[in-house]
């Protein structure tokens, strides 16, 4: 019986890796990578020689069928993303869904989580906000469904008062924050914001404040990086 290990990897600092993760990456027959070049940096750092192949958002059904066959043949595979936990705003969930649907009640193989780093949890832990319940919305869409994304964000904030978490890229963070700000101006409410940039990396920065303050701080901060954003309606 083969095993698919869904393995979380560091989101920046390569020291943020568990002993179990290193053992699994050494012992499996093959590692499925979002980008083999990124994963090889981690493997090289820990002198891991396991072969790698690509599995990403553009992979076709043919690739997923090959992975299923390897598991049915008794191969042990590790699924990793470029950083963080596979399946969380990541194409890994598509592969896992396919395997569950095509397997015989998962008698042919096991799917085993190897937990670890996640940007949304890292920022939540230092946010100072009530995080017993929260909503995660992933990345805002580029074009289609973008209005629906912001409508959902405001609905969660104003009706359930749960913190809302989402990711954003460096070239769109200001536009996204400005769009949220324009939509909440009509409400006489207090919105707290926590933003993490380059979490666990050399230029890690965490901002606390209002939406307006966040826009001003980040707009004039020339160091770029991936962003994690938490917004909370505190009134």
Secondary structure, DSSP 8 states (H G I E B T S, - for coil): -EEEEEE-B-SS-TT---HHHHHHHHHSSEEEESSHHHHHHHHHHTT----EEE--TT--HHHHHHHHHHHHTT-EEEE--SSB-TTSSSTHHHHHHHHHHHSSTT-SEEEEEE----HHHHHHHTS-S--SSEEEEEE--SSTTHHHHHHHHHHIIIII--EEEEEE-TTTHHHHHHHHHHHHTTS---EEEEEEESTTSTT-EEEEE-HHHHHHHHHT------EEEEEEE--
